[in-house]
Structure formats: C-alpha cells, structure tokens
C-alpha cells in the first residue's frame, strides 16, 4: 500500500472510533494550548513590566523603611509597620550639597479613603505627599493645579482627584470638579462626616505603574494624610528623581550617607531602610514572572505527557482489537514496516490534529486574556511567538511518535497465524 493509501486507511480507522479519538486529541489540545498561553502570558507580563519603566522613568530611586537584602522586599512589604523614615529625612535629601544629583524628592504616605460629594461616595486610595510629587513621578495636571509648597507645608484643606475618581463622582453631572468641596474619610477611622477638602485639580490620566493605579487615587498634602487621615508621624516611603540615569549609583551612595548620619548607623548591616533603583525592582519582578512562567510551562508539559500516556493506552487497546485485521494484512503480504508505519501514522495524526486545535485554542485564550488585561488598565501586549507555536506542535507530534512507537512495534511483530486465531 502506498503512502496516500495508508493515510486514507488511518483516517478511516480514526473516524470509526470517534469518541476514543476525540478524548485522545483533547489531552493534546490542553497541553499545546497551555504551552502557547503560558508563553504568551509571560511575554505580555514582561511587556507590561517594561512599560512601567517608561511611565516612571529609569532614573527613579525609592527609599523604603526597613532593611532587606538586595533581592528581597523591605519588611513593610510583609505588612510589618516600620516607623524609621520621617519627613526630616526627606528634607535632608533635598540638600543639594549632600545629594547634588537629586532633581526632586517627594515624601509619601498611602492608604484607603472614602470620598463623598453630595450624595455620591467613592471608595478609593490616597497618596499624601508634597509639591514635588508630579515632577518625581512624571505625572501632570489635566485641570486646575497641584498644591504648592506653601499649601503643602501649611496643611491647606485641598485635594487633587485622580482621573477615575473625578469621573466616578462628577460624570454626567455637568459640574466642574474644580472648586467643589468633597469630604474625605479614612477607611479605617470614623471621622464625623469626613474632612472637607476643596478640589483644586484633576490629574491627567496615567494608568497603572508598578501595580499602582494612579487614576484611582486622591492626592493630599502630606500633613493631612499623616495626621488627619492616618494619625501617624512617619513616612511610608521617599521617592527621588535623579537628574540622569548615569548618576544613579552615586546618588544611592549619597542617600545612604545622609540617612546613615541622621539615623546614627555605622554599618550597612544595621541599616533600618532600603534604597532601591526602580529598574532593579522591575528586574526582580521580571525574575519572578520568569520563574512562574517556567513552572506553569512545566505543568503544561505534564499535560502533554498525560496526553501521550493516553495515546499509549488507546493504541495498545487498538492493537488488541485489530489483531485479526493485522493478521489478515500480514497474511496477504503486508510487511512489518507497513504495519508499524500505519500505527505510527495513527498516533502522529492524533497528536498533529490535537496540536493544530491546541494552537487555535491557545491563541484565542491569549487574545481574550490580553483584552481583559487592557480592560483592567494594564499595558498588556498580545504576543504569540512562532517559536512557541513550533515548540508546542513539535513536542505534541514527538509525544505521539514516542508513545505510539511501542504499540506500533507490538503490532508489527505479531505472528500472522496467531493473529488470525485471536478471539
């Protein structure tokens, strides 16, 4: 029988056992779709993380309370309250004689609040900061203005709304937010009616960066955020914009010198703070996503192996069912190679079909996830590489060949007389 005739025979055999063939193909589809989806997710996540650098700038330093090793998060990342950073530290870092390459320094506290205007209440987050914030974090005002140095230091009762917050409160009202008085109340404390604050600005839409949604925020003077909202005297962080990425290392050294002197720290191991280059933080996140992608790819590979075992079991059962047919074919002259070729083609066809369907399903799932992430406000790229497609299909076909080889060899070695007598 020629190759084309063998292919026709293979498809007739598979169609005669539709249920069994479908279940075998399903296992391969799950594995292939999993590989493609996971690789696409990893690429999308890394594109999003790299986009964070573009938004915040690669010349940003963050000083966090609590000591950590070079690749680990500060202690406060684990929910531990640390009070070692205060606003006087930020003031010292603004001294050009001590930190000459610090272009701008912003003190930060953060938390959750409810914002009320007339009968509308929005649950959101707040950032208590100073007048340097827009320059440090590369943000801009759409309407109105950010609070001035005098307003910030004087704890003026003013607030700037993020784009999302402004839309949720004032959308379809025809009212200009600028000049309106909103009441801000901490989510953890029960101020009577909230703190009345006058809206003086609305931020330009920025989206998310480093998992912080800048649009779903309100921005308050630091003193109001510390004393009236949170009831604390310390900072959650200090962000520093460096004049050039070439001066990052020098500025880190200068920052450490200033804070070590203020905190009376003699050795780095005794430091009660952490200085991070934002690019290093992105690198850590990329390492985490790579490890997660590798782990999930291994899980998808296991699904392919499971599918291969399914092929092995089904092909062995097929050999047993078709023993008399094999004996008849060998009796009329079919060679061992022809018999083995037929069963290998059956296994390879199952995995090839599963691979093609798996590619379609994997690309579709990846695209739907991309749409979801973009809807949630993330800069998520839709990336399906040719390498991932070829890898998935190649592995699926190889799986079929490997797990189909033993049944094919078993079928080819059957004695024709014993096979014809098989019941």
C-alpha positions in Angstrom: 0.0 0.0 0.0 1.3 3.4 -0.9 1.7 6.4 1.5 -1.6 8.0 0.3 -3.5 4.8 0.8 -2.0 4.4 4.3 -3.2 7.9 5.2 -6.7 7.2 4.0 -6.7 4.0 6.0 -5.5 5.9 9.1 -8.4 8.4 8.8 -11.0 5.7 8.3 -9.7 3.9 11.3 -9.8 7.1 13.5 -13.3 8.1 12.3 -14.5 4.6 13.1 -13.6 5.3 16.8 -14.7 8.9 17.1 -15.2 9.0 20.9 -11.8 7.5 21.6 -10.0 9.7 19.1 -11.7 12.8 20.5 -10.6 12.1 24.1 -7.0 11.4 22.9 -6.9 14.7 20.9 -8.4 16.6 23.9 -5.4 15.7 26.1 -3.0 17.0 23.4 -5.1 20.2 22.9 -5.0 21.0 26.6 -1.2 20.6 26.7 -0.5 22.6 23.5 -2.9 25.4 24.3 -1.4 25.5 27.8 2.2 25.9 26.4 1.2 28.7 24.0 -1.0 30.5 26.5 1.7 30.4 29.2 4.4 31.7 26.9 2.1 34.4 25.7 1.2 35.4 29.2 4.9 35.6 30.2 5.7 37.8 27.2 2.7 40.0 28.0 3.6 40.4 31.6 7.1 41.3 30.8 6.0 43.9 28.3 3.8 45.4 30.9 6.6 45.5 33.4 9.0 47.2 30.9 6.2 49.7 30.3 6.3 50.6 34.0 9.9 51.9 33.5 8.7 54.1 30.6 6.0 55.6 32.7 8.0 56.2 35.9 11.4 56.7 34.3 14.6 54.7 34.8 16.1 57.4 37.0 13.8 56.9 40.0 15.0 55.9 43.4 12.8 54.7 46.2 13.7 54.8 49.9 11.6 52.3 52.0 11.6 51.8 55.7 13.0 48.5 56.9 16.1 46.6 55.9 16.1 43.9 53.2 18.7 42.0 51.2 19.5 43.1 47.7 16.9 40.9 46.0 14.2 40.8 48.7 11.4 43.2 49.5 11.6 45.6 52.6 10.0 44.3 55.7 7.0 46.6 55.4 6.1 44.6 52.2 5.0 41.8 54.6 2.6 44.0 56.4 5.1 45.0 59.2 4.7 48.6 60.3 8.1 50.3 60.4 8.4 53.9 61.6 12.1 54.6 60.8 11.6 57.1 58.0 10.3 60.6 58.8 9.8 63.8 56.7 13.0 65.3 58.1 14.9 62.6 56.3 13.3 63.8 53.0 14.2 67.4 53.8 17.8 66.3 54.4 17.9 64.6 51.0 16.8 67.8 49.3 20.0 69.4 50.4 22.0 69.9 47.1 25.2 70.0 49.0 24.7 66.4 50.2 22.7 64.9 47.4 23.7 67.0 44.3 22.1 64.8 41.7 18.6 64.6 43.3 16.4 66.6 41.0 13.3 66.3 43.2 12.4 64.5 46.4 8.8 63.5 47.4 7.6 62.2 50.8 4.8 59.6 50.7 2.2 58.1 52.8 -0.7 56.0 51.4 -3.9 54.4 52.5 -7.6 53.9 51.7 -10.3 56.5 52.0 -13.9 57.2 51.1 -14.6 60.4 49.1 -18.1 62.0 49.3 -19.7 64.8 47.3 -23.3 65.5 47.9 -25.0 62.1 47.8 -22.1 60.2 45.9 -19.5 58.3 47.8 -16.5 56.6 46.1 -14.1 54.2 47.9 -10.6 54.8 46.6 -7.0 55.2 47.7 -5.0 58.3 48.7 -1.4 59.5 48.5 -0.3 62.1 51.0 2.7 63.9 49.5 4.3 67.2 48.8 4.6 69.6 45.9 7.4 67.6 44.3 5.2 64.6 43.5 4.3 65.5 39.9 7.9 66.0 38.9 9.2 62.9 40.7 6.6 60.5 39.3 6.2 62.1 35.9 2.5 62.9 36.3 0.7 66.0 35.1 -2.4 68.0 35.8 -5.4 67.9 33.4 -7.4 70.6 35.0 -6.5 73.1 37.8 -3.2 72.8 39.6 -1.3 70.7 42.1 -0.9 72.1 45.6 2.0 74.5 46.1 4.9 74.2 48.6 3.1 76.8 50.8 -0.2 74.8 50.7 1.6 71.6 51.4 3.6 72.8 54.3 0.6 74.7 55.7 -1.6 71.7 55.5 -4.2 73.5 53.4 -7.5 71.8 53.1 -7.1 71.0 49.4 -7.2 67.8 47.3 -6.4 66.7 43.8 -8.5 63.9 42.2 -7.3 61.1 40.0 -9.0 60.8 36.6 -11.0 57.8 37.6 -12.2 59.3 40.9 -13.2 62.5 39.2 -15.2 60.6 36.5 -17.0 58.4 39.1 -18.1 61.4 41.2 -18.8 64.2 38.7 -19.5 62.2 35.5 -22.8 63.3 33.8 -23.4 66.0 36.5 -22.3 68.9 34.3 -20.4 70.2 37.3 -16.7 71.3 37.1 -14.9 69.5 39.9 -12.5 72.4 40.4 -13.7 74.5 43.4 -16.1 71.8 44.7 -15.8 70.6 48.3 -15.6 66.9 49.0 -15.4 65.1 52.3 -12.6 62.6 52.7 -12.8 59.9 55.4 -10.3 57.2 56.3 -11.5 53.7 55.6 -10.1 52.6 59.0 -11.2 55.5 61.1 -14.6 57.1 61.7 -14.2 60.8 61.3 -17.5 62.6 61.8 -18.7 63.4 58.3 -15.1 63.3 57.0 -12.6 66.1 56.4 -13.8 68.8 54.0 -11.3 69.5 51.2 -11.5 71.8 48.2 -10.8 70.3 44.8 -8.0 72.3 43.2 -7.0 69.9 40.4 -7.7 66.7 38.4 -4.8 64.6 37.3 -4.1 63.6 33.7 -5.0 60.0 33.0 -1.8 57.9 33.6 -3.0 54.3 34.2 -1.1 51.8 36.3 2.6 51.6 37.1 4.3 49.1 39.4 0.8 47.8 40.3 -0.3 51.2 41.5 -3.3 52.8 39.7 -2.5 56.5 39.6 -6.0 57.3 38.3 -7.8 55.6 41.2 -6.3 57.9 43.8 -6.8 61.3 45.5 -3.7 63.4 46.4 -3.5 65.2 49.7 -0.9 67.4 51.4 1.4 65.2 53.4 0.4 66.6 56.8 -3.3 66.0 56.2 -2.5 62.4 55.1 -0.3 61.7 58.1 -2.1 63.4 61.0 -5.8 63.7 60.0 -6.2 60.5 57.9 -3.7 58.0 59.3 -2.8 59.5 62.6 0.9 58.8 62.1 4.1 60.8 62.2 6.3 58.6 59.9 6.6 58.0 56.1 5.8 55.0 54.0 8.5 56.0 51.5 10.6 58.7 49.9 10.9 58.8 46.1 13.8 60.6 44.5 14.2 61.7 40.8 17.8 61.6 39.7 18.9 64.2 37.1 20.5 61.4 35.0 20.5 57.6 34.9 24.3 57.9 34.8 24.2 59.3 38.3 22.1 56.6 39.9 24.9 54.8 41.7 26.4 58.0 43.1 23.1 59.2 44.3 22.4 55.9 46.0 25.7 56.3 47.9 24.8 59.9 48.8 21.4 58.9 50.0 22.9 56.2 52.2 25.4 58.6 53.7 22.7 61.2 54.6 20.4 58.7 56.2 23.2 56.8 58.0 24.3 60.1 59.6 20.8 61.0 60.6 20.0 57.5 62.0 23.4 57.1 63.5 24.1 53.9 61.5 27.7 52.8 61.5 27.4 49.6 59.3 25.3 48.7 56.4 24.1 45.6 58.1 22.4 47.8 60.8 20.5 49.9 58.2 16.8 50.5 59.0 15.9 51.4 55.5 16.3 50.2 51.9 17.3 52.2 48.8 16.0 50.8 45.5 16.6 51.7 41.9 13.2 51.4 40.3 14.8 49.5 37.4 16.2 46.9 39.9 12.7 46.5 41.3 11.4 45.8 37.8 14.2 43.3 37.3 13.1 41.4 40.4 9.5 41.3 39.1 10.8 40.1 35.8 12.7 37.3 37.6 9.5 36.3 39.4 7.4 36.2 36.2 10.1 34.1 34.5 10.1 31.6 37.4 6.3 31.5 37.4 6.2 31.0 33.6 8.8 28.2 33.8 6.7 26.5 36.5 3.5 26.8 34.6 5.1 25.6 31.3 6.3 22.5 33.2 2.7 21.9 34.2 1.6 22.2 30.6 4.3 19.8 29.6 2.9 17.3 32.2 -0.4 17.7 30.4 1.3 16.7 27.2 2.8 13.7 28.8 -0.6 12.7 30.2 -2.0 13.0 26.7 0.9 10.9 25.5 0.1 8.2 28.0 -3.5 8.3 26.8 -2.3 7.7 23.3 -0.2 4.7 24.5 -3.2 3.2 26.2 -5.5 3.8 23.3 -3.1 2.4 20.7 -2.4 -0.7 22.8 -6.2 -1.2 23.0 -6.4 -0.7 19.3 -3.7 -3.3 18.6 -5.7 -5.8 20.7 -8.9 -5.0 19.0 -7.4 -5.2 15.5 -5.3 -8.3 16.0 -7.2 -10.3 13.4 -7.1 -7.4 11.0 -3.3 -7.3 11.4 -3.0 -11.0 10.9 -5.1 -10.8 7.7 -3.0 -7.9 6.3 0.2 -9.8 7.0 -1.2 -13.0 5.5 -1.8 -11.2 2.2 1.7 -9.7 2.2 1.9 -6.6 4.4 5.3 -6.2 5.8 6.3 -5.5 9.4 7.4 -2.0 8.3 4.0 -1.3 6.7 2.1 -2.3 9.8 4.4 -0.3 12.1 4.1 2.7 9.7 0.3 2.6 9.9 0.1 2.6 13.7 2.7 5.3 14.0 0.8 7.4 11.5 -2.4 7.0 13.5 -0.6 8.1 16.7 1.1 11.0 14.8 -2.2 12.1 13.2 -3.9 12.2 16.6 -1.2 14.4 18.1 -1.0 16.6 14.9 -4.7 17.3 15.0 -4.5 18.0 18.7 -1.6 20.3 18.1 -3.4 22.3 15.4 -6.6 22.7 17.5 -4.4 23.5 20.6 -2.7 26.3 18.6 -6.1 27.9 17.7 -7.4 27.5 21.3 -4.1 28.8 22.8 -4.1 31.9 20.6 -7.7 32.6 21.3 -7.3 32.3 25.1 -4.2 34.5 24.9 -6.1 37.1 23.0 -9.0 37.1 25.4 -6.6 37.5 28.4 -5.0 40.4 26.6 -8.4 42.1 26.1 -9.2 41.5 29.8 -5.9 43.0 31.0 -6.2 46.0 28.7 -9.8 46.5 30.0 -8.4 46.5 33.6 -6.0 49.3 32.6 -2.7 47.4 32.0 -0.4 48.0 29.0 -0.5 44.3 28.0 0.9 43.2 24.7 -0.6 40.4 22.7 2.5 38.3 21.9 2.3 34.8 20.4 5.8 33.9 19.1 6.4 31.5 16.2 8.8 29.7 18.5 6.1 28.8 21.0 3.8 27.5 18.2 6.5 25.4 16.6 7.6 24.2 20.1 4.1 23.2 21.0 3.4 21.4 17.8 6.8 19.7 17.6 6.5 18.4 21.2 3.0 17.2 20.5 4.0 15.2 17.4 7.1 13.9 19.2 4.8 12.8 22.0 2.7 10.9 19.6 5.7 9.2 18.0 7.3 8.3 21.3 4.2 6.9 22.9 2.9 5.3 19.7 6.2 3.5 18.9 5.7 0.6 21.4 2.2 -0.3 20.2 3.3 0.0 16.6 6.3 -2.3 17.2 4.0 -4.7 19.0 1.6 -4.8 16.1 4.3 -5.3 13.5 5.8 -8.3 15.4 2.5 -10.2 15.6 2.7 -13.7 14.1 0.1 -13.8 11.3 -1.2 -17.3 12.2 -1.6 -16.5 15.9 -3.2 -13.2 15.0 -5.8 -14.9 12.7 -6.7 -17.3 15.5 -7.0 -14.4 18.1 -10.5 -14.1 19.6 
